[in-house]
Amino acid sequence: MDQEVIYKALRGEATPDELEQVARWHSENPEDFQRCADEVHMQIDMMELYGPRDRGLLLILFIFLFIL
């Protein structure tokens, strides 16, 4: 699933076609969808916990934990 489409959907900026892609992804691969949703929720929780001043550090932590 295209990460940009996911982020657009979360921000409420996705087109109807992009929303259909997300819905199709959810129905075809619910485990992957749930993993992604859990990661997003964790990011939101961390942002609320640490606030805006530590967002750069959180981004580095996210990249280290989930991408590398």
C-alpha positions as a printed Julia matrix, in Angstrom:
68×3 Matrix{Float64}:
   0.0    0.0    0.0
   1.29   3.43  -0.94
   2.29   5.28   2.26
   1.27   8.64   0.81
  -2.27   7.38   0.22
  -2.42   6.14   3.82
  -1.29   9.51   5.18
  -3.73  11.38   2.92
  -6.57   9.18   4.15
  -5.6    9.78   7.78
  -5.51  13.54   7.18
  -8.89  13.47   5.43
  -7.32  14.58   2.15
  -7.69  11.38   0.1
  -9.69  11.29  -3.1
 -12.59   8.83  -3.46
 -10.32   6.57  -5.54
  -7.63   6.65  -2.85
 -10.2    5.85  -0.15
 -11.29   2.89  -2.27
  -7.65   1.72  -2.39
  -7.47   1.86   1.41
 -10.77  -0.03   1.75
  -9.58  -2.68  -0.71
  -6.26  -3.0    1.15
  -8.19  -3.47   4.41
 -10.4   -6.19   2.96
  -7.58  -8.0    1.14
  -4.91  -7.81   3.85
  -6.43  -7.1    7.28
  -3.29  -8.19   9.16
  -1.06  -5.7    7.34
  -3.73  -3.01   7.71
  -3.92  -3.63  11.47
  -0.12  -3.56  11.82
  -0.03  -0.18  10.1
  -2.93   1.12  12.22
  -1.14   0.02  15.4
   2.03   1.85  14.32
   0.05   5.02  13.6
  -1.67   4.85  16.99
   1.69   4.42  18.68
   3.03   7.48  16.85
   0.03   9.54  17.94
   0.41   8.39  21.54
   4.1    9.3   21.49
   3.35  12.73  20.02
   0.81  13.41  22.75
   3.19  12.18  25.44
   6.25  14.13  24.31
   4.66  17.15  22.64
   5.79  19.16  19.64
   9.3   19.98  20.87
  10.41  16.35  20.61
   8.86  15.5   17.24
  12.24  15.38  15.5
  13.49  12.87  18.04
  10.31  10.84  17.63
  10.75  10.79  13.87
  14.28   9.47  14.24
  13.06   6.84  16.7
  10.27   5.8   14.35
  12.67   5.47  11.42
  15.05   3.4   13.52
  12.36   1.08  14.89
  10.2    0.51  11.84
  12.21   1.2    8.73
  15.77   0.14   9.43
